[in-house]
Amino acid sequence: MILITGGTGFIGAYIIKELIQKGYSVKAIRRSHKLPFFISPEILQKVEWVNGDVLDLFSLEEAMNGVDTVIHSAAIISFLKNEREKMYQVNVGGTANVVNIAVEQNVKRFVHISSISALGRTANGDHVTEEKKWTESRLNTHYGISKRKAEIEVWRGMAEGLNGIILNPSTVLGFGDWHHGSCAIFKSFYKEFPYYTKGINGFVDVEDVAKITVQLMESNMNEERFIISAENREFQWLMNTIADGFGKKRPTKEATYLLSELAWRLEKIKSVLTGGKPLLTKESAKIARSKTFWENEKILKALPGFSFTPLEKTIAKACSKYENALRNLQLKLQ
């Protein structure tokens, strides 16, 4: 029996799909009755859904009864100042709760879904491996700091006897809820967001993350971390490829330092006036200007039969699915 935290989230939902397709018995924690629309109902109905929250110790204890393995993917991804306190509570405090109960209940296997942000970004195109040490930097976002502190809780649990591994996915791409997390990148360029940047980052298909998670769960590796990243690309390339996938206008304005500082401020004003979330924030602008090459040699050596999905294929597939979802929504509203 495997328990997934964050099972209604982007990565967690695809991990559930992979587990169910491989015949595992799956429990998943949810905070509401809303299930991920981007996963087939035939998959979701095979899951034992447990109402709970990583901040609720009683629901966690109940959910973990009889569980052999915990895959902890619950987290808040946000670059908004007004969501920062809640993000730290969930990402750090919630992880501490999950780890503590897993240790108490002698869970046999623990897989923690972290982020490359927990390793820290670089400005000048450094190549980063799993050995990178955290350094204080203006490029580190509060999300990255919260994920680093969450990892400290997991390492503590492993020191107390928890058999576990940590996965650090780069920016995850695919079909999901484009109002949240990295899926919002697709929404931005469907709406023809005009700015591009020359920053460099790693990207990976969400289905590849799910497959790697399950394969590493099945392995006997312990007290290890793995960067999960398919390719390093310029943000401009990503933005253009998504725009092309939707048949939309490519971004035409390079977001230099001064222009990006202006852009996120304009987005902030726009969000106040419309009540929506800004397409760009002060922190996401910093990420878009950073240049970091994420190395994937360790995971490819650990899983020699695995190969990453080319990003062009990932983006084309996701754009097609988003467009189909929009058409279906329009038909329902007619």
ChimeraX attribute file (.defattr): number of C-alpha atoms within 10 A of each C-alpha:
attribute: neighborCount
match mode: 1-to-1
recipient: residues
	/A:1	13
	/A:2	20
	/A:3	27
	/A:4	25
	/A:5	27
	/A:6	22
	/A:7	28
	/A:8	27
	/A:9	21
	/A:10	26
	/A:11	23
	/A:12	25
	/A:13	28
	/A:14	23
	/A:15	25
	/A:16	29
	/A:17	22
	/A:18	20
	/A:19	20
	/A:20	17
	/A:21	10
	/A:22	10
	/A:23	8
	/A:24	14
	/A:25	15
	/A:26	20
	/A:27	22
	/A:28	25
	/A:29	23
	/A:30	21
	/A:31	15
	/A:32	11
	/A:33	10
	/A:34	8
	/A:35	16
	/A:36	18
	/A:37	13
	/A:38	16
	/A:39	17
	/A:40	10
	/A:41	11
	/A:42	10
	/A:43	15
	/A:44	21
	/A:45	9
	/A:46	15
	/A:47	19
	/A:48	14
	/A:49	21
	/A:50	19
	/A:51	15
	/A:52	20
	/A:53	21
	/A:54	26
	/A:55	18
	/A:56	12
	/A:57	16
	/A:58	12
	/A:59	15
	/A:60	22
	/A:61	18
	/A:62	12
	/A:63	22
	/A:64	23
	/A:65	14
	/A:66	12
	/A:67	19
	/A:68	16
	/A:69	22
	/A:70	25
	/A:71	26
	/A:72	23
	/A:73	23
	/A:74	27
	/A:75	25
	/A:76	21
	/A:77	18
	/A:78	21
	/A:79	21
	/A:80	18
	/A:81	12
	/A:82	9
	/A:83	12
	/A:84	16
	/A:85	10
	/A:86	13
	/A:87	23
	/A:88	20
	/A:89	17
	/A:90	20
	/A:91	26
	/A:92	23
	/A:93	19
	/A:94	24
	/A:95	26
	/A:96	23
	/A:97	18
	/A:98	27
	/A:99	26
	/A:100	20
	/A:101	18
	/A:102	24
	/A:103	17
	/A:104	11
	/A:105	15
	/A:106	15
	/A:107	22
	/A:108	15
	/A:109	21
	/A:110	28
	/A:111	23
	/A:112	23
	/A:113	21
	/A:114	27
	/A:115	23
	/A:116	25
	/A:117	23
	/A:118	22
	/A:119	24
	/A:120	22
	/A:121	28
	/A:122	22
	/A:123	16
	/A:124	13
	/A:125	15
	/A:126	12
	/A:127	13
	/A:128	19
	/A:129	17
	/A:130	18
	/A:131	9
	/A:132	10
	/A:133	10
	/A:134	14
	/A:135	11
	/A:136	9
	/A:137	11
	/A:138	12
	/A:139	19
	/A:140	20
	/A:141	21
	/A:142	21
	/A:143	23
	/A:144	22
	/A:145	20
	/A:146	25
	/A:147	28
	/A:148	22
	/A:149	18
	/A:150	25
	/A:151	23
	/A:152	15
	/A:153	21
	/A:154	26
	/A:155	18
	/A:156	15
	/A:157	21
	/A:158	18
	/A:159	11
	/A:160	13
	/A:161	13
	/A:162	23
	/A:163	20
	/A:164	26
	/A:165	24
	/A:166	23
	/A:167	22
	/A:168	21
	/A:169	25
	/A:170	23
	/A:171	20
	/A:172	22
	/A:173	25
	/A:174	24
	/A:175	22
	/A:176	25
	/A:177	18
	/A:178	16
	/A:179	13
	/A:180	16
	/A:181	18
	/A:182	18
	/A:183	19
	/A:184	16
	/A:185	19
	/A:186	27
	/A:187	20
	/A:188	19
	/A:189	25
	/A:190	22
	/A:191	13
	/A:192	17
	/A:193	20
	/A:194	16
	/A:195	19
	/A:196	23
	/A:197	23
	/A:198	17
	/A:199	22
	/A:200	25
	/A:201	26
	/A:202	24
	/A:203	22
	/A:204	23
	/A:205	26
	/A:206	24
	/A:207	22
	/A:208	23
	/A:209	26
	/A:210	19
	/A:211	17
	/A:212	21
	/A:213	23
	/A:214	17
	/A:215	13
	/A:216	20
	/A:217	19
	/A:218	10
	/A:219	11
	/A:220	10
	/A:221	13
	/A:222	17
	/A:223	14
	/A:224	11
	/A:225	19
	/A:226	25
	/A:227	25
	/A:228	30
	/A:229	26
	/A:230	24
	/A:231	19
	/A:232	18
	/A:233	18
	/A:234	19
	/A:235	22
	/A:236	20
	/A:237	15
	/A:238	22
	/A:239	24
	/A:240	17
	/A:241	20
	/A:242	25
	/A:243	24
	/A:244	17
	/A:245	20
	/A:246	20
	/A:247	11
	/A:248	16
	/A:249	16
	/A:250	20
	/A:251	18
	/A:252	13
	/A:253	13
	/A:254	14
	/A:255	21
	/A:256	15
	/A:257	13
	/A:258	8
	/A:259	13
	/A:260	24
	/A:261	16
	/A:262	14
	/A:263	21
	/A:264	19
	/A:265	16
	/A:266	15
	/A:267	18
	/A:268	19
	/A:269	13
	/A:270	15
	/A:271	14
	/A:272	12
	/A:273	9
	/A:274	9
	/A:275	9
	/A:276	11
	/A:277	15
	/A:278	19
	/A:279	19
	/A:280	24
	/A:281	22
	/A:282	19
	/A:283	19
	/A:284	18
	/A:285	20
	/A:286	19
	/A:287	23
	/A:288	20
	/A:289	24
	/A:290	21
	/A:291	23
	/A:292	23
	/A:293	20
	/A:294	26
	/A:295	19
	/A:296	18
	/A:297	14
	/A:298	15
	/A:299	18
	/A:300	15
	/A:301	10
	/A:302	14
	/A:303	13
	/A:304	9
	/A:305	7
	/A:306	14
	/A:307	10
	/A:308	16
	/A:309	15
	/A:310	13
	/A:311	20
	/A:312	13
	/A:313	10
	/A:314	18
	/A:315	23
	/A:316	16
	/A:317	14
	/A:318	22
	/A:319	23
	/A:320	14
	/A:321	16
	/A:322	21
	/A:323	14
	/A:324	12
	/A:325	15
	/A:326	12
	/A:327	12
	/A:328	11
	/A:329	11
	/A:330	10
	/A:331	9
	/A:332	8
	/A:333	7
	/A:334	5
